[in-house]
Every structure is written in structure tokens, then in C-alpha cells.
Amino acid sequence: MKPQLLLLALCLSSAASAADYAAWTHRQTVKVAQPGLTRLELEPALLDASSATGGAPFHDLRVVSPSGVETPYIIALPRIMRPEMVEAAGFKTTLNPSETVLEFQPPAGTAVTEVLLQTHATGFIKAATVEASSDGARWQTLASHELLCRQHGTERLRFHFASAAWRHFRVTIDDTRSAPVVFNGAQVRRDLPELRMLAQPVTIRERTEKAGETHLKLDLGSAHVLLGTVRLHTPEPVFQREATLLDAHATLFRLQHEGRSVEDLEMAPHQLAEKREVELVIRNGDSPPLKIEHIEARRHPVPVVFQADAVGEWQFYMGNAQAAEPRYDIAALGEKLREATAHSATASAVEANTAFRKTATAPEVGDVGPAIDVSPWAFQRPVKFKEAGVVVVELVPEVLARCANDLHDVRVVREGHQLPFIAIKAGLEHELEVPISEVADPQNPTWSKWDIQLPFANYPTSELLLDSPTPLFARTLTVSEQHETEKGRFERILSNANWQRRPGQPASTFHLSLYSAPRATSIRLATDNGDNPRLQITSARVLYPVVQLLFRVPDTTPVQLCYGNRRAPYTRYDLQLARPEFESAVKVAGVLGDEAKLPGYDAGVHGPIGKGGAWIWMALSLVVVALLWVVAKMLPKKAEG
């Protein structure tokens, strides 16, 4: 063994200490047949299990020896994610009567897979032949009568061919049908072994057309795919479209010229697709959408390199969002390890880690909070869950209707003690269809009015979704509700919004945001049609927010959710300091049980959801009378006589 490789082996053999891998969700058994430097490409199923957030990709991978010792490794991601183009040398142009000949040389000893010609000219289409030579005397044709073009935003100045270490290139351009074009240089793409790509299965999961764009939801089969290229297959004979995928932008086109076709249907993001599904957007403008038969994709492999100090079954662990990025000393030797000779290994199928425990993914924050007297609270519901760990439970609309908007009166209680919790408002919403019926108003014949029935009062909705088949209109909509008190009824405005639909505009759902949540069980939608046909509204839906609570339990002892105490003080939990760790922990699903009343329940205050008792209005009346009496006493008395 060379001294340099011996040094590498010594560095690599200094393995990390043994650890508990109960926090990792997946594992893979790797059979090492001979000790030494070992290289293995990580399978998509293992990469899919990665939960690493921040830092280097896949840093939650752990390589464990047969004796249970964590072993340092490097992941040899491609150093050049986007293919490197280098300037060709000795560029020479020869102008003949019917052709232009370009000659140039790549850097010495460079394997080349692509040639890119450079020109400032526009508005041309020409046929070209590409030849290559190792000695400058004997030439081999790589491409014949290939079309070059740059016009109307399309450009194809590249030639692709099999990788080889050519020393000379010659491009002959046909000028018989149009004037010569001035080319001022060429670039070549080096073929690097680490830029090798493999076929990646891809499925068009969903296609939608909106606002002159085609949106394709592509299913890559797994997350964390190091996506190299994506190619469209379409029978369309002539087209040009701008397209976006991840951070990549491209002009996709196919042109016909004198019986020949020139096309560029490939996008090259060379980027990590963190999610299983990615969206390809094709901008059609005023042109009809393309017919797309299927999509072809390729990915970069992700190899791991480690020093196997023993033969036998090694374990690869993946899937721990809490795992810190390892700081192995061998990271400094990464460049040498990429090119060092290494043994291969055999990997079994990726499987769930049988030693995994959800409690192992949650940070230690203490399981018992301060004691609490729940008698001032009005309601409680049991939280049902089946195992210990970080429980996530969603608050149902009935709970949101009875508690404060900022949740300051919500408590999670276990055996008379508070459990610290974190409230998650991720901006997501649920959708619910609600009954809508048109209401006749003979006194206002130009108005259209509808009553929308909500499931109950104080329903926590923030937005109405309305659908109309009317093809052309412009209306101002008003949303209101009626309140009944001892002093009569009054109208409360919830929202005003303008809605219009122009000629040729497709019917789409109108989103009408509310200033505040309704208090009543029925709300009124109204608009003045003026001298126009009546606006038709066929369906209505409401949105309400997704609100979740996260808390940690050491066992399955019953837990209660208490709410409905507007006088409750605001909580101040230290748990907020561990919010990122809690949010990334593997969750235990919890659901709320049936509601029960607590001693703090008052029928006059709480009653049916959202309705106050008559005594509230009596109390308010007394307050008003008292204030008027105070004001009267403060007024100066009239002078007598």
C-alpha cells in the first residue's frame, strides 16, 4: 500500500463511538466481503428516508460496523453540479464558396461529450457536420447534417456525442442556401465520471391548465433525488415554449426546415429535488397546450465512501431530523477519497428500523409542568393517543369557536399538572361546503341576496369560496350578519369585495376574505345587479384554519384539553426554546374526544356555541346607565334665579 493510502486508512479507521440508533427510522444492511476502502452508491429508497434539515444533504446518514461502532464517511456528491464548459484552443475559421469550416482543439487529455459554438449572429438556420480526430489527419464523423439555429428566441448551437478524448474538432457548415454566419469561438464540455447519470422513473401525476400555462406535477418515485436532466416527449411538429423546473429555466422547441427537424426538449436542473413531487411549468401564451406523451428523467448517483475495518454485515441508518451534522476528520481528505481505488459492497433492501422509538426523536424538556386548578375553565376534551412521544393534535372548529383567538386560555392537563405545548399555525386551511339559498326581496328587486348557513355560531371561518356560472359580470358583494339583542336587531358587516368576470375568462372560484369570523349561524350575501341580469351563485364553501398543538408525553396516561376561560393568564413555556426540535420530531397522532363541561361553565355565558345569555345585555344596560349617571353628575349645574 502506498504511504498516502496508508495514511488515509489510518485516518479512516479512527471510528466514532458506539451510539443508540433508536431515533433513526430506516436502515439498510450492507455486506462487506473484504476490508479496506469501500464505495457504495446509496439507493433512492434510503435517500428518500433522509430527514436532514439544513447543512449538507443526507447528513443524518450513519455508517455502523458489525461491532456497532459508528464509522466516519464522506458522501461524494458531484463537485460540479452543472456541466463545466471550457474554452477550446486554436479556433480557426475558413470561408469557402459554399461552406464555412471551423477547427479547434479541446484542452489536452480531456474527454469531451459536447461542443458549443459561439456567435453573435441571429436569424439563421443551417446544416452542419461535426468531425473529430486524434491526430489531425484521420477524421471520424460524429454528427451529419445537424441543424444549427438561432431565431425567434430559439437557439441550438450544441452537438452531443459519446465521450472520447479527441484532440481535434472540425465543423463544416453548409452555406449554399443562405449567407455565411460569423462564428467567433467554441466551448467543449468535459466528461467527468462524477457527472454520470442514471435513469430515474418519473410519472405525470397531475396536469392542469391555467392562465396560459401547463402545470405538470411530476412524481419522481422518491424524495431527495439528485435530478440531472428531464426530457419531454411530444408529437407536436413545430412549437416553442418557455419552461421552468426547480431553479432551471429553458426554451423548449422543435422546428422544421427543408425536411429536417431541429429540437431541444431537454432541461438540465442538476439539482437536489427535496420532495417526491416537482412541478414543471410550461408557458403557452396564446398557443394551445402541448400534447405530452411522457417524461424521461435522469439522476446523479450519490456514492458514500468509508473504511471498512472488518468484513460482515454493516448497517446504514437514515431518517433522523434531530441528527446533528457529523464533524468527521476525514472530511479534509474528501478530494483524495473520491479518486482512491475502493472495494464495492452489496446492499440489501431498505427497511424500517425495528429499534426505532418515537420518544427518541423528541428533545428532553421535562414531562410534568406546574399544578393547575381547572375549575375556572368551562370545557374539556380527552386527547386520545396510543403511544408515548411528541403528540400532535388538531383543534376542531368547535374548540376554536369556544376558545380565545390567540389560544391563551388553552391548557393541556395530565394528572392535575400542565403539559407545556407549542401551537402550530402553519397557514393551512380546511374547506367545508355549506348550504346557500337565494332570498327574495320584493322591496329591492335589483338586488340578489343569499343566506349561507354555517354549522354553528362563532364558526372560525376566515374566507368564503363562491362559484358562479354567469359568463360576464362586475359586482360588489357585501357579507353581513344579523344580531338580536333586547334592544332589537342590528347588522354587522363582515366583508365587502368586488368580483368580475371578463369575456372569454374561464369560470373560477372567487375567494372572499372576511374581516372577522361570523358570530351568528347564518350570514347574508348581497349584491346590487343594477340594470344587469341577476348574478347566479351555485355553491359556497368556507375555510377554517388548521391549528395544531404539540406536547410530549412519557407514557399513555390520559391527557385532557381544557379551554373556555377568557380570564386565564397567558402561558410562558420554556418549550418555545426547543420549537425547531419539537416540530421536526416524529409525531404521535392524537385526536380529540367528546366535549365535557367543567365547573367554570355558565349557561348564560357559554350556552350553545356562540350565543350569550340575556343577562349579558342586562349587565351592559346597567353599565350604560351607570356611565350616563356619572356623566350627568360631572356636568355643571344651572345657576338658580
C-alpha positions as CSV (number, residue, x, y, z in Angstrom):
1,M,0.0,0.0,0.0
2,K,1.3,3.5,-0.9
3,P,2.2,5.7,2.1
4,Q,-0.6,8.2,1.1
5,L,-3.2,5.4,1.1
6,L,-1.9,4.0,4.3
7,L,-2.3,7.5,5.9
8,L,-5.9,7.5,4.5
9,A,-6.6,4.1,6.0
10,L,-5.3,5.1,9.4
11,C,-7.4,8.3,9.4
12,L,-10.5,6.4,8.3
13,S,-10.1,3.6,10.9
14,S,-10.5,6.0,13.8
15,A,-14.2,5.3,14.1
16,A,-16.6,7.2,16.3
17,S,-18.1,5.8,19.4
18,A,-21.0,3.4,19.6
19,A,-24.4,5.0,19.8
20,D,-28.1,4.3,20.2
21,Y,-29.9,4.4,16.8
22,A,-33.5,4.3,18.1
23,A,-34.0,7.8,16.7
24,W,-33.4,6.7,13.1
25,T,-36.5,5.5,11.1
26,H,-34.8,3.3,8.4
27,R,-31.8,1.1,8.0
28,Q,-30.1,-1.0,5.3
29,T,-27.8,-3.9,5.7
30,V,-24.6,-3.7,3.7
31,K,-22.4,-6.8,3.2
32,V,-18.7,-6.1,3.0
33,A,-16.7,-9.0,1.6
34,Q,-13.2,-7.6,2.2
35,P,-11.8,-4.9,4.4
36,G,-10.5,-1.7,3.2
37,L,-11.7,1.5,1.5
38,T,-15.3,0.8,0.3
39,R,-17.5,2.7,-2.1
40,L,-21.3,2.2,-2.5
41,E,-24.0,4.1,-4.3
42,L,-26.8,5.0,-1.9
43,E,-30.2,3.7,-3.1
44,P,-33.1,6.0,-3.8
45,A,-35.1,4.3,-1.1
46,L,-32.5,5.2,1.5
47,L,-32.2,8.7,0.3
48,D,-36.0,9.0,0.4
49,A,-35.8,8.3,4.1
50,S,-33.5,11.1,4.9
51,S,-34.9,13.8,7.3
52,A,-31.9,16.0,7.3
53,T,-32.7,19.7,7.6
54,G,-30.1,22.4,7.0
55,G,-26.4,21.7,6.5
56,A,-25.1,19.1,4.0
57,P,-27.6,16.8,2.2
58,F,-28.1,13.4,3.8
59,H,-26.1,14.3,6.9
60,D,-28.4,12.1,9.0
61,L,-26.7,9.0,7.5
62,R,-24.8,6.9,10.0
63,V,-22.5,4.0,8.9
64,V,-22.2,1.4,11.7
65,S,-19.7,-1.5,11.7
66,P,-20.6,-5.1,12.6
67,S,-19.4,-4.4,16.2
68,G,-21.8,-1.5,16.5
69,V,-19.3,1.3,16.1
70,E,-20.1,4.5,14.1
71,T,-17.7,4.8,11.3
72,P,-16.7,8.1,9.5
73,Y,-17.6,8.5,5.9
74,I,-17.9,11.0,3.1
75,I,-20.7,11.4,0.6
76,A,-19.0,12.1,-2.8
77,L,-21.6,14.5,-4.3
78,P,-20.7,15.8,-7.8
79,R,-18.3,18.7,-7.3
80,I,-19.6,20.4,-10.5
81,M,-23.4,20.1,-10.4
82,R,-23.7,21.9,-13.7
83,P,-21.6,20.6,-16.5
84,E,-18.4,22.6,-16.9
85,M,-17.8,24.2,-20.3
86,V,-14.2,25.2,-21.1
87,E,-12.9,27.3,-24.0
88,A,-11.5,25.5,-27.0
89,A,-8.0,26.4,-28.2
90,G,-6.7,27.3,-31.7
91,F,-10.1,28.4,-33.0
92,K,-9.8,28.9,-36.8
93,T,-12.4,29.8,-39.5
94,T,-12.1,29.0,-43.2
95,L,-14.7,30.6,-45.5
96,N,-15.1,28.5,-48.7
97,P,-17.6,29.3,-51.6
98,S,-20.3,27.1,-50.3
99,E,-19.3,26.3,-46.7
100,T,-17.7,27.6,-43.5
101,V,-15.2,25.3,-41.8
102,L,-14.4,25.7,-38.1
103,E,-11.4,24.0,-36.5
104,F,-10.4,24.0,-32.8
105,Q,-8.8,21.8,-30.1
106,P,-10.0,20.9,-26.6
107,P,-7.7,21.0,-23.6
108,A,-5.1,18.2,-23.8
109,G,-6.1,14.9,-22.2
110,T,-9.8,16.0,-21.9
111,A,-12.6,13.6,-22.6
112,V,-15.4,15.6,-24.4
113,T,-19.1,14.9,-24.7
114,E,-20.4,18.2,-26.1
115,V,-19.4,21.1,-28.4
116,L,-21.0,24.6,-28.2
117,L,-20.4,27.1,-31.0
118,Q,-20.4,30.8,-30.2
119,T,-21.7,33.6,-32.4
120,H,-23.4,37.0,-32.1
121,A,-25.5,36.3,-35.3
122,T,-29.3,35.9,-35.2
123,G,-32.0,34.8,-37.6
124,F,-30.3,31.8,-39.2
125,I,-30.8,28.0,-39.7
126,K,-28.0,26.0,-41.2
127,A,-27.0,22.3,-41.5
128,A,-23.6,21.3,-40.1
129,T,-21.4,18.2,-39.9
130,V,-19.1,17.5,-36.9
131,E,-15.9,15.5,-37.2
132,A,-13.2,14.6,-34.7
133,S,-9.7,13.3,-34.9
134,S,-6.9,12.1,-32.6
135,D,-4.1,13.1,-34.9
136,G,-5.5,15.8,-37.2
137,A,-5.2,13.5,-40.3
138,R,-7.7,10.8,-39.9
139,W,-11.3,12.1,-39.2
140,Q,-14.4,10.4,-37.8
141,T,-17.9,11.8,-38.4
142,L,-19.8,12.4,-35.1
143,A,-22.8,14.2,-36.5
144,S,-24.0,14.7,-40.0
145,H,-26.4,17.4,-41.4
146,E,-27.3,18.5,-37.9
147,L,-29.3,21.8,-37.8
148,L,-27.9,24.9,-36.1
149,C,-30.3,27.8,-35.5
150,R,-30.9,31.0,-33.6
151,Q,-34.2,32.7,-34.4
152,H,-37.3,33.9,-32.6
153,G,-35.9,33.1,-29.2
154,T,-34.9,29.6,-30.1
155,E,-31.2,28.5,-30.1
156,R,-29.4,25.3,-30.9
157,L,-25.7,25.6,-31.2
158,R,-24.7,22.4,-29.4
159,F,-23.6,19.0,-30.6
160,H,-23.8,16.0,-28.3
161,F,-21.8,12.7,-28.8
162,A,-20.3,9.8,-27.0
163,S,-17.4,10.7,-24.6
164,A,-13.9,10.4,-26.1
165,A,-10.5,12.1,-25.7
166,W,-10.4,13.7,-29.1
167,R,-7.6,16.2,-29.9
168,H,-9.1,17.9,-32.9
169,F,-12.6,19.0,-34.0
170,R,-13.9,20.2,-37.4
171,V,-17.3,21.6,-38.0
172,T,-18.4,22.1,-41.6
173,I,-21.4,24.5,-42.1
174,D,-23.5,24.5,-45.3
175,D,-23.8,28.0,-46.7
176,T,-25.5,27.0,-50.1
177,R,-28.9,28.3,-49.1
178,S,-28.1,31.4,-47.0
179,A,-25.3,33.8,-46.3
180,P,-22.4,32.7,-44.1
181,V,-22.6,33.3,-40.4
182,V,-19.6,34.5,-38.4
183,F,-18.6,32.2,-35.5
184,N,-16.1,33.6,-33.0
185,G,-15.3,30.7,-30.8
186,A,-16.2,27.3,-29.3
187,Q,-16.5,25.6,-26.0
188,V,-16.3,22.0,-25.0
189,R,-17.9,20.1,-22.1
190,R,-15.5,17.9,-20.2
191,D,-16.8,14.4,-19.3
192,L,-16.3,13.9,-15.6
193,P,-17.0,10.5,-14.2
194,E,-18.9,12.0,-11.2
195,L,-21.4,13.6,-13.6
196,R,-22.5,10.2,-14.8
197,M,-26.3,9.9,-14.6
198,L,-28.8,7.0,-14.2
199,A,-32.3,6.6,-15.5
200,Q,-34.9,7.9,-13.0
201,P,-38.5,6.8,-13.2
202,V,-41.0,9.6,-13.4
203,T,-44.8,9.8,-13.7
204,I,-47.0,12.6,-14.7
205,R,-49.3,12.6,-11.6
206,E,-51.4,15.6,-12.5
207,R,-51.9,18.1,-15.3
208,T,-53.7,21.4,-15.0
209,E,-54.1,24.3,-17.5
210,K,-54.5,27.8,-16.1
211,A,-53.7,31.3,-17.2
212,G,-51.9,30.2,-20.4
213,E,-49.7,27.8,-18.5
214,T,-49.4,24.0,-18.4
215,H,-48.6,22.7,-14.8
216,L,-47.3,19.2,-14.7
217,K,-46.9,17.5,-11.3
218,L,-44.1,15.0,-11.7
219,D,-43.8,12.1,-9.3
220,L,-40.1,11.0,-9.1
221,G,-40.9,8.0,-7.0
222,S,-38.9,9.2,-4.0
223,A,-37.7,12.4,-2.4
224,H,-34.2,13.7,-2.3
225,V,-33.4,12.8,-5.9
226,L,-30.3,14.5,-7.3
227,L,-32.1,15.3,-10.6
228,G,-29.8,15.7,-13.6
229,T,-32.0,16.1,-16.7
230,V,-35.6,16.0,-17.7
231,R,-36.7,15.5,-21.3
232,L,-40.2,15.9,-22.8
233,H,-41.6,13.6,-25.4
234,T,-44.3,15.2,-27.6
235,P,-45.6,14.5,-31.2
236,E,-46.1,18.3,-31.8
237,P,-44.2,19.1,-35.1
238,V,-43.5,22.8,-34.5
239,F,-43.6,24.7,-31.3
240,Q,-41.6,26.9,-28.9
241,R,-42.3,27.2,-25.2
242,E,-40.6,28.6,-22.1
243,A,-40.4,26.1,-19.2
244,T,-39.4,26.1,-15.5
245,L,-38.4,23.2,-13.3
246,L,-36.9,23.7,-9.8
247,D,-34.4,26.6,-10.4
248,A,-33.9,25.7,-14.1
249,H,-35.3,27.7,-17.0
250,A,-35.2,26.6,-20.6
251,T,-36.6,27.3,-24.1
252,L,-38.1,24.0,-25.4
253,F,-38.7,24.0,-29.2
254,R,-39.0,21.9,-32.3
255,L,-38.6,23.4,-35.8
256,Q,-38.9,22.0,-39.3
257,H,-36.5,23.2,-42.0
258,E,-36.3,21.8,-45.5
259,G,-37.5,18.4,-44.4
260,R,-35.3,18.3,-41.4
261,S,-36.2,18.7,-37.7
262,V,-34.2,20.6,-35.1
263,E,-35.3,20.4,-31.5
264,D,-34.2,21.0,-27.9
265,L,-36.6,19.3,-25.5
266,E,-34.3,18.8,-22.5
267,M,-34.0,20.7,-19.2
268,A,-30.9,20.3,-17.0
269,P,-31.6,21.4,-13.4
270,H,-28.7,19.3,-12.0
271,Q,-30.2,20.0,-8.6
272,L,-31.5,18.2,-5.5
273,A,-35.3,17.7,-5.6
274,E,-36.1,17.6,-1.9
275,K,-39.7,16.5,-2.4
276,R,-41.0,13.5,-4.2
277,E,-43.1,15.6,-6.5
278,V,-41.8,18.5,-8.5
279,E,-43.7,20.9,-10.8
280,L,-42.8,21.5,-14.4
281,V,-44.4,24.7,-15.7
282,I,-44.7,25.3,-19.5
283,R,-45.8,28.8,-20.6
284,N,-48.0,28.5,-23.7
285,G,-49.0,32.1,-24.0
286,D,-51.8,32.3,-26.6
287,S,-50.8,28.9,-28.2
288,P,-52.7,25.7,-27.4
289,P,-51.2,23.4,-24.8
290,L,-48.7,20.8,-25.9
291,K,-49.6,17.2,-26.2
292,I,-47.1,15.4,-23.9
293,E,-46.8,11.7,-24.2
294,H,-44.3,11.1,-21.4
295,I,-41.4,12.5,-19.5
296,E,-37.9,11.0,-19.3
297,A,-35.5,11.8,-16.4
298,R,-32.0,11.0,-15.3
299,R,-30.4,11.4,-11.9
300,H,-26.9,11.7,-10.5
301,P,-25.8,8.8,-8.2
302,V,-24.9,9.5,-4.6
303,P,-21.9,7.4,-3.6
304,V,-20.7,7.0,0.0
305,V,-17.0,6.2,0.8
306,F,-15.9,4.7,4.1
307,Q,-13.1,2.5,5.6
308,A,-14.4,-1.0,6.4
309,D,-12.2,-2.4,9.1
310,A,-14.0,-5.7,9.1
311,V,-15.9,-8.0,6.8
312,G,-19.5,-8.8,7.6
313,E,-22.9,-7.0,7.8
314,W,-22.7,-3.3,8.2
315,Q,-25.7,-1.1,8.9
316,F,-26.6,2.2,7.2
317,Y,-29.1,4.3,9.3
318,M,-31.1,7.1,7.7
319,G,-34.0,9.3,8.8
320,N,-33.4,11.4,11.9
321,A,-34.3,15.1,11.7
322,Q,-32.7,15.6,15.1
323,A,-29.3,14.2,14.0
324,A,-26.5,16.8,14.1
325,E,-24.3,17.1,11.1
326,P,-21.2,14.9,11.8
327,R,-17.8,16.5,12.0
328,Y,-15.5,13.7,10.8
329,D,-11.8,14.4,10.5
330,I,-11.8,12.7,7.1
331,A,-13.8,15.5,5.5
332,A,-10.5,17.2,4.8
333,L,-9.5,14.1,2.7
334,G,-12.6,14.2,0.6
335,E,-11.0,15.0,-2.7
336,K,-8.5,12.2,-2.4
337,L,-11.1,9.7,-1.4
338,R,-13.2,10.5,-4.5
339,E,-10.4,9.2,-6.7
340,A,-8.9,6.5,-4.5
341,T,-9.4,2.8,-5.5
342,A,-12.1,1.2,-3.4
343,H,-13.9,-2.1,-3.0
344,S,-17.6,-2.5,-3.7
345,A,-20.2,-3.9,-1.3
346,T,-23.6,-5.5,-1.6
347,A,-26.7,-3.8,-0.1
348,S,-30.0,-5.4,0.9
349,A,-33.4,-3.8,0.7
350,V,-34.0,-0.6,2.8
351,E,-36.3,-1.5,5.7
352,A,-37.9,0.2,8.7
353,N,-35.6,0.3,11.8
354,T,-37.1,-2.2,14.2
355,A,-35.3,-0.4,17.1
356,F,-36.9,2.9,16.3
357,R,-38.8,4.8,19.1
358,K,-40.7,8.0,18.6
359,T,-39.7,9.1,22.1
360,A,-36.1,9.1,21.0
361,T,-36.7,11.8,18.4
362,A,-38.1,14.3,20.9
363,P,-35.8,16.6,23.0
364,E,-35.8,16.2,26.8
365,V,-37.8,19.1,28.2
366,G,-39.4,17.6,31.3
367,D,-42.7,15.8,31.3
368,V,-44.5,17.5,34.2
369,G,-45.5,21.2,34.4
370,P,-46.9,23.1,37.3
371,A,-50.1,22.1,39.1
372,I,-53.3,23.6,37.7
373,D,-56.9,24.1,39.1
374,V,-59.2,23.6,36.1
375,S,-62.3,24.7,37.9
376,P,-62.4,28.2,36.2
377,W,-62.4,26.5,32.8
378,A,-65.7,25.7,31.1
379,F,-64.9,22.8,28.8
380,Q,-62.5,19.9,28.4
381,R,-62.0,17.1,25.9
382,P,-59.8,14.0,26.2
383,V,-56.8,13.7,23.9
384,K,-56.6,10.2,22.6
385,F,-53.2,8.7,21.6
386,K,-51.7,5.2,21.6
387,E,-48.0,5.7,22.5
388,A,-45.5,7.9,24.2
389,G,-43.7,10.7,22.3
390,V,-44.5,14.1,20.8
391,V,-48.2,14.1,20.3
392,V,-49.8,16.3,17.6
393,V,-53.5,17.0,17.9
394,E,-55.6,19.3,15.7
395,L,-58.1,21.6,17.3
396,V,-61.6,21.0,15.8
397,P,-63.8,24.0,14.8
398,E,-65.9,23.5,18.0
399,V,-62.9,24.1,20.2
400,L,-61.7,27.1,18.1
401,A,-65.2,28.6,18.5
402,R,-65.1,28.4,22.3
403,C,-61.5,29.5,23.0
404,A,-59.7,32.8,22.5
405,N,-58.3,33.6,19.1
406,D,-54.8,33.7,20.5
407,L,-55.4,30.4,22.4
408,H,-54.2,32.0,25.7
409,D,-57.0,30.1,27.6
410,V,-56.0,26.6,26.2
411,R,-54.3,24.2,28.6
412,V,-53.1,20.6,28.2
413,V,-53.5,18.8,31.5
414,R,-52.2,15.5,32.8
415,E,-52.9,14.2,36.3
416,G,-53.6,17.7,37.6
417,H,-50.5,19.3,36.0
418,Q,-50.0,21.3,32.9
419,L,-48.1,19.8,30.0
420,P,-46.2,22.6,28.1
421,F,-47.3,22.7,24.5
422,I,-46.5,24.5,21.2
423,A,-49.3,25.9,19.0
424,I,-48.7,25.4,15.3
425,K,-50.5,27.7,12.8
426,A,-48.9,26.8,9.5
427,G,-51.2,28.8,7.3
428,L,-53.1,25.8,6.1
429,E,-56.9,25.6,5.9
430,H,-59.7,23.1,5.7
431,E,-62.6,23.6,3.2
432,L,-66.2,22.9,4.0
433,E,-69.2,23.1,1.7
434,V,-72.1,25.0,3.3
435,P,-75.8,25.4,2.2
436,I,-76.6,28.6,0.2
437,S,-80.1,29.7,-0.8
438,E,-81.3,32.8,-2.7
439,V,-83.6,35.0,-0.7
440,A,-86.3,37.1,-2.5
441,D,-86.6,40.8,-1.5
442,P,-89.6,42.4,-3.3
443,Q,-88.7,45.8,-1.9
444,N,-85.3,45.7,-3.6
445,P,-85.9,43.9,-7.0
446,T,-82.5,44.8,-8.4
447,W,-80.7,43.1,-5.5
448,S,-79.6,39.4,-5.3
449,K,-79.4,38.1,-1.8
450,W,-78.4,34.7,-0.4
451,D,-78.4,33.2,3.0
452,I,-75.4,31.0,3.9
453,Q,-75.9,28.5,6.8
454,L,-72.9,27.8,8.9
455,P,-72.5,24.6,11.1
456,F,-72.8,26.7,14.3
457,A,-72.3,30.2,15.6
458,N,-68.8,31.6,16.1
459,Y,-67.7,29.3,13.3
460,P,-63.9,30.1,12.9
461,T,-64.0,30.8,9.2
462,S,-61.9,33.5,7.6
463,E,-62.9,33.2,3.9
464,L,-65.8,32.4,1.6
465,L,-65.4,30.5,-1.7
466,L,-68.1,31.2,-4.2
467,D,-68.8,29.7,-7.7
468,S,-70.9,31.3,-10.4
469,P,-71.8,30.2,-14.0
470,T,-72.6,33.7,-15.1
471,P,-70.2,34.5,-18.0
472,L,-70.0,38.3,-17.8
473,F,-70.4,40.5,-14.7
474,A,-68.9,43.0,-12.3
475,R,-70.5,43.2,-8.9
476,T,-69.7,44.5,-5.4
477,L,-70.5,41.8,-2.8
478,T,-71.4,42.5,0.8
479,V,-71.3,39.9,3.6
480,S,-73.2,40.7,6.8
481,E,-74.9,39.0,9.7
482,Q,-77.9,39.9,12.0
483,H,-77.6,40.2,15.7
484,E,-80.6,40.1,18.0
485,T,-80.5,41.8,21.3
486,E,-83.1,43.1,23.8
487,K,-82.8,46.4,22.1
488,G,-83.6,45.0,18.7
489,R,-81.6,43.7,15.7
490,F,-78.6,45.3,14.1
491,E,-76.5,44.4,11.0
492,R,-72.8,43.7,11.3
493,I,-70.7,44.0,8.1
494,L,-68.2,41.1,7.7
495,S,-66.8,42.0,4.3
496,N,-67.0,43.9,1.0
497,A,-65.4,42.8,-2.2
498,N,-65.5,43.4,-6.0
499,W,-65.9,40.3,-8.3
500,Q,-65.8,40.5,-12.0
501,R,-65.6,38.1,-15.0
502,R,-64.5,39.4,-18.4
503,P,-65.4,37.9,-21.9
504,G,-63.6,34.7,-22.5
505,Q,-62.4,34.4,-19.0
506,P,-62.9,30.9,-17.7
507,A,-65.1,30.4,-14.6
508,S,-63.1,30.2,-11.4
509,T,-63.8,30.2,-7.7
510,F,-63.9,33.6,-6.1
511,H,-62.2,33.9,-2.7
512,L,-63.9,36.5,-0.5
513,S,-61.9,37.2,2.7
514,L,-63.8,38.2,5.9
515,Y,-62.8,41.0,8.2
516,S,-63.7,38.8,11.2
517,A,-65.3,35.5,11.9
518,P,-69.1,35.4,12.0
519,R,-70.9,35.2,15.3
520,A,-74.3,34.0,14.0
521,T,-75.3,30.7,12.4
522,S,-76.4,32.4,9.2
523,I,-74.7,35.1,7.2
524,R,-76.2,37.2,4.3
525,L,-74.5,37.7,0.9
526,A,-75.9,40.5,-1.2
527,T,-75.2,42.5,-4.4
528,D,-76.9,45.1,-6.5
529,N,-77.3,43.9,-10.1
530,G,-78.4,47.4,-11.3
531,D,-79.8,47.0,-14.9
532,N,-78.0,43.7,-15.5
533,P,-79.2,40.1,-15.3
534,R,-79.2,38.6,-11.9
535,L,-75.9,37.1,-10.7
536,Q,-76.1,33.3,-10.2
537,I,-74.2,31.7,-7.4
538,T,-74.4,27.9,-7.3
539,S,-72.2,26.9,-4.4
540,A,-70.5,28.2,-1.3
541,R,-67.7,26.9,0.8
542,V,-65.9,28.2,3.9
543,L,-62.3,27.9,5.0
544,Y,-61.2,27.5,8.6
545,P,-57.6,27.3,9.8
546,V,-55.6,24.3,10.7
547,V,-54.4,24.7,14.3
548,Q,-52.3,22.0,15.9
549,L,-50.8,21.5,19.4
550,L,-47.6,19.7,20.1
551,F,-46.7,18.3,23.5
552,R,-44.6,15.5,24.9
553,V,-45.8,12.5,27.0
554,P,-43.7,9.8,28.6
555,D,-46.5,7.2,28.6
556,T,-50.1,6.8,27.8
557,T,-51.6,8.3,30.9
558,P,-54.8,10.2,30.0
559,V,-54.5,13.8,28.9
560,Q,-57.2,16.5,28.8
561,L,-57.5,19.6,26.7
562,C,-59.1,22.4,28.7
563,Y,-60.5,25.6,27.1
564,G,-63.1,28.4,27.6
565,N,-61.7,30.7,30.3
566,R,-61.1,34.2,28.9
567,R,-59.7,35.3,32.3
568,A,-56.9,32.7,32.1
569,P,-53.4,34.3,32.2
570,Y,-51.1,33.9,29.2
571,T,-48.8,30.9,29.2
572,R,-45.0,31.3,29.2
573,Y,-43.5,27.9,28.4
574,D,-39.7,27.4,28.1
575,L,-40.6,24.8,25.5
576,Q,-40.5,27.6,22.9
577,L,-36.7,27.3,23.1
578,A,-36.9,23.8,21.7
579,R,-39.5,24.6,19.0
580,P,-37.4,23.5,16.0
581,E,-36.6,20.2,17.6
582,F,-40.3,19.6,18.5
583,E,-41.5,20.5,15.1
584,S,-39.1,18.1,13.4
585,A,-39.7,15.2,15.8
586,V,-41.6,12.1,14.6
587,K,-45.1,12.7,15.8
588,V,-47.7,10.5,17.6
589,A,-51.2,11.2,16.2
590,G,-53.7,12.4,18.7
591,V,-57.5,13.0,18.3
592,L,-59.9,14.9,20.5
593,G,-62.8,13.1,22.2
594,D,-66.2,14.4,23.2
595,E,-66.7,17.7,25.0
596,A,-67.5,17.8,28.7
597,K,-68.4,20.7,30.9
598,L,-66.1,21.9,33.8
599,P,-67.2,23.8,36.9
600,G,-66.4,27.1,35.1
601,Y,-69.2,26.5,32.6
602,D,-72.0,29.1,32.8
603,A,-75.1,28.5,30.6
604,G,-75.6,32.3,30.4
605,V,-72.1,32.9,29.2
606,H,-71.3,29.8,27.2
607,G,-74.7,28.3,26.4
608,P,-74.9,26.8,22.9
609,I,-71.8,27.7,20.9
610,G,-71.5,31.4,20.2
611,K,-74.7,32.6,21.9
612,G,-74.6,34.8,25.0
613,G,-77.4,34.9,27.6
614,A,-79.9,37.8,28.2
615,W,-78.1,38.7,31.5
616,I,-75.1,39.9,29.4
617,W,-77.3,42.5,27.8
618,M,-78.9,43.4,31.1
619,A,-75.4,43.9,32.6
620,L,-74.4,46.1,29.6
621,S,-77.5,48.1,30.0
622,L,-76.7,48.7,33.7
623,V,-73.2,49.8,32.7
624,V,-74.5,52.3,30.2
625,V,-77.0,53.7,32.8
626,A,-74.2,54.0,35.3
627,L,-72.0,55.8,32.9
628,L,-74.7,58.2,31.9
629,W,-75.3,58.9,35.6
630,V,-71.6,59.6,36.1
631,V,-71.5,62.0,33.1
632,A,-74.6,63.7,34.4
633,K,-73.0,64.3,37.8
634,M,-70.0,65.8,36.1
635,L,-71.9,68.4,34.2
636,P,-72.1,71.9,35.8
637,K,-75.5,72.7,37.4
638,K,-77.5,75.6,36.0
639,A,-77.4,78.8,38.2
640,E,-80.6,79.4,40.1
641,G,-82.6,82.6,39.7
